[in-house]
Amino acid sequence: MRKFMTSLTAVATVTLAAVPALGLLQAAHAAEPTATISLVGLNLSNPAHAAEFAARVDVAGEQVCREMVHGNPGGDFTIAGCKVAVRKQVNEQLSKSQRHGLQMASRAVPVSVAAR
């Protein structure tokens, strides 16, 4: 019985010591750089507006990823991977209709018409 109690006490001590460490990790995660991308005036089903939105995402991604590089001199990630993650996160935050509009805009093929 004494051996069981000693083991239980050791497990409880390790568990309680881990709780503050988790809090520190969450605080560090909350301090990551963020960016806001405006959709004001953009119709994402319009190819020109979709291109403008993509440019805004690229600029914001570049800014966020550069800030992360400065905050993480160890360099345990790549900027290219960071930009992919930014695009994925932006896509997840769009509504279903906005994602559909972007898909439609990406399928659009410019047509040239000559008139006499």
The 8 nearest C-alpha neighbors of each residue, nearest first, counted from 0:
[[1, 3, 2, 4, 5, 6, 7, 8],
 [0, 2, 4, 3, 5, 6, 7, 8],
 [3, 1, 5, 0, 4, 6, 7, 8],
 [4, 2, 0, 6, 1, 5, 7, 8],
 [5, 3, 7, 1, 6, 2, 8, 0],
 [4, 6, 2, 8, 3, 7, 1, 9],
 [7, 5, 9, 3, 4, 8, 10, 2],
 [6, 8, 4, 10, 9, 5, 3, 11],
 [9, 7, 11, 5, 6, 10, 4, 12],
 [8, 10, 6, 12, 7, 11, 5, 13],
 [11, 9, 7, 13, 12, 8, 14, 6],
 [10, 12, 14, 8, 9, 13, 15, 7],
 [11, 13, 9, 15, 14, 10, 8, 16],
 [14, 12, 16, 10, 11, 15, 9, 17],
 [15, 13, 11, 17, 16, 12, 10, 18],
 [14, 16, 12, 17, 18, 13, 11, 19],
 [15, 17, 13, 14, 18, 12, 19, 20],
 [18, 16, 20, 14, 15, 19, 13, 21],
 [17, 19, 21, 20, 15, 16, 22, 14],
 [20, 18, 22, 21, 17, 16, 23, 15],
 [19, 21, 23, 17, 22, 18, 24, 16],
 [22, 20, 24, 18, 19, 23, 25, 17],
 [23, 21, 19, 25, 20, 24, 26, 18],
 [22, 24, 26, 20, 21, 25, 27, 19],
 [25, 23, 21, 27, 22, 26, 28, 20],
 [24, 26, 28, 22, 27, 23, 29, 21],
 [27, 25, 23, 29, 28, 24, 22, 30],
 [28, 26, 24, 30, 25, 29, 23, 31],
 [27, 29, 25, 26, 30, 31, 24, 23],
 [30, 28, 26, 27, 31, 25, 32, 24],
 [29, 31, 27, 28, 32, 26, 25, 33],
 [32, 30, 29, 28, 33, 27, 67, 63],
 [33, 31, 63, 30, 66, 67, 34, 64],
 [34, 32, 63, 31, 35, 59, 30, 62],
 [33, 35, 59, 36, 63, 32, 60, 62],
 [36, 34, 37, 33, 59, 56, 55, 38],
 [35, 37, 34, 55, 38, 56, 59, 52],
 [38, 36, 39, 35, 55, 52, 40, 41],
 [37, 39, 41, 40, 36, 52, 42, 43],
 [40, 38, 37, 41, 42, 36, 52, 48],
 [39, 41, 38, 42, 48, 37, 43, 52],
 [42, 40, 48, 38, 39, 43, 52, 49],
 [43, 41, 44, 45, 48, 40, 49, 100],
 [42, 44, 49, 100, 101, 45, 48, 41],
 [43, 45, 100, 104, 101, 42, 103, 46],
 [44, 46, 48, 43, 47, 42, 104, 49],
 [47, 45, 104, 49, 48, 50, 44, 105],
 [48, 46, 50, 49, 45, 51, 104, 43],
 [47, 49, 51, 45, 50, 41, 46, 43],
 [48, 50, 43, 46, 52, 51, 47, 45],
 [49, 51, 53, 47, 48, 52, 46, 54],
 [50, 52, 48, 54, 49, 53, 55, 47],
 [53, 51, 49, 55, 54, 50, 48, 56],
 [54, 52, 50, 56, 55, 51, 49, 57],
 [53, 55, 57, 51, 52, 56, 50, 58],
 [56, 54, 52, 58, 53, 57, 59, 51],
 [55, 57, 53, 59, 54, 58, 60, 52],
 [56, 58, 60, 54, 55, 59, 61, 53],
 [59, 57, 61, 55, 60, 56, 54, 62],
 [58, 60, 62, 56, 61, 57, 34, 55],
 [61, 59, 57, 63, 62, 58, 82, 85],
 [60, 62, 58, 64, 59, 63, 65, 57],
 [61, 63, 59, 65, 60, 64, 66, 58],
 [64, 62, 66, 60, 65, 61, 32, 59],
 [63, 65, 67, 61, 66, 62, 60, 78],
 [66, 64, 68, 62, 67, 63, 61, 69],
 [67, 65, 63, 69, 64, 68, 70, 62],
 [66, 68, 70, 64, 65, 69, 71, 63],
 [69, 67, 65, 71, 70, 66, 64, 72],
 [70, 68, 66, 67, 71, 72, 65, 64],
 [69, 71, 67, 68, 66, 72, 31, 65],
 [72, 70, 68, 73, 69, 74, 67, 75],
 [71, 73, 74, 69, 70, 68, 75, 67],
 [74, 72, 71, 75, 68, 76, 70, 69],
 [75, 73, 72, 76, 71, 68, 77, 69],
 [74, 76, 73, 77, 71, 72, 68, 78],
 [77, 75, 74, 78, 80, 81, 68, 79],
 [78, 76, 80, 79, 81, 75, 74, 68],
 [77, 79, 81, 80, 64, 82, 76, 65],
 [80, 78, 82, 77, 81, 83, 76, 64],
 [81, 79, 83, 77, 78, 82, 84, 76],
 [80, 82, 78, 84, 79, 83, 64, 77],
 [83, 81, 85, 79, 84, 80, 60, 78],
 [84, 82, 80, 86, 85, 81, 87, 79],
 [83, 85, 87, 81, 82, 86, 88, 80],
 [86, 84, 82, 88, 87, 83, 60, 89],
 [87, 85, 89, 83, 88, 84, 90, 82],
 [86, 88, 84, 90, 85, 89, 83, 91],
 [87, 89, 91, 85, 90, 86, 84, 92],
 [90, 88, 86, 92, 91, 87, 85, 93],
 [89, 91, 87, 93, 88, 92, 86, 98],
 [92, 90, 88, 89, 93, 87, 94, 86],
 [93, 91, 89, 90, 88, 94, 87, 95],
 [94, 92, 90, 91, 97, 98, 89, 95],
 [93, 95, 97, 96, 98, 92, 91, 90],
 [94, 96, 98, 97, 99, 93, 100, 91],
 [95, 97, 99, 94, 98, 100, 93, 101],
 [96, 98, 100, 94, 99, 95, 93, 43],
 [99, 97, 101, 95, 100, 96, 93, 94],
 [98, 100, 96, 102, 97, 101, 95, 103],
 [101, 99, 44, 97, 103, 43, 102, 98],
 [102, 100, 104, 98, 43, 103, 99, 44],
 [101, 103, 99, 105, 100, 104, 98, 106],
 [104, 102, 100, 106, 101, 105, 44, 99],
 [105, 103, 46, 44, 101, 107, 106, 102],
 [104, 106, 102, 103, 107, 101, 46, 49],
 [107, 105, 103, 104, 108, 102, 46, 101],
 [108, 106, 104, 105, 109, 103, 46, 45],
 [107, 109, 110, 106, 105, 104, 46, 111],
 [110, 108, 107, 111, 46, 106, 112, 104],
 [111, 109, 108, 112, 107, 113, 46, 106],
 [110, 112, 113, 109, 108, 114, 107, 115],
 [113, 111, 110, 114, 109, 115, 108, 107],
 [112, 114, 111, 115, 110, 109, 108, 107],
 [115, 113, 112, 111, 110, 109, 108, 107],
 [114, 113, 112, 111, 110, 109, 108, 107]]
